[in-house]
Amino acid sequence: MQQPAVPELAHTHTRPIHWLATATALAGVVALSSALQPGSATAAQAAGPTGRPAAAAAPPDPTGVDFPLRCGPLPILVQSRATGDLDGDGRPETVASVRCDAGSGTPPNGVYVLTRAADAERPRVVATLVDPKDHLNVTDLTVSDGAVTATLLGYSSLDVPRCCPDVDERAKWQWKDGAFLRSTPAGALGA
């Protein structure tokens, strides 16, 4: 008699005990894999130097800043401010429109960019976008997408009363190659 090429094996005939053993082994693998799962993911910020979560940098506060604006005995008034990251370093800057608080009339504005070094307590002026010597008033100051925009109100001649500006233009400044470059935003109309 000739021997078969594959000997008959006892486990080739399935019996209920085989199915029970397979189900038990599979249940054990599932239970073990759920017990060995990695910890749940978290989106917490890295701890700062004191062990607390690192906080986002606050934009510089223009209160008490030494602006290059001379008002004599009058106080300086911060008329508007806008904040955002203008130079792409991950920390916000503040753009402030300030003027002398004359109480009446329309003194010209100065527009200044403020920043604060990581190790400094007080913010400082790093750029002048509008010099008060230009005799302009500033409205609609905004920071968006790394650009500063504002409406500049001025006077076409010395004969125009200082109460009633007759020149109205939009201006945009962006940080490029180490300086703020001024342009006219798309769609801006001058008066």
Secondary structure, DSSP 8 states (H G I E B T S, - for coil): ----SS---GGGS--HHHHHHHHHHHHHHHHHHHHT----------B-TTSSB---------TT---S---TTS-EEEEEEEEE-SSSSSS-EEEEEEEE--SSS----EEEEEE--TT-SS-EEEEEEE-GGG--EEEEEEEETTEEEEEEEE-SSTTS-TTS--EEEEEEEEEETTEEEEE--TT----
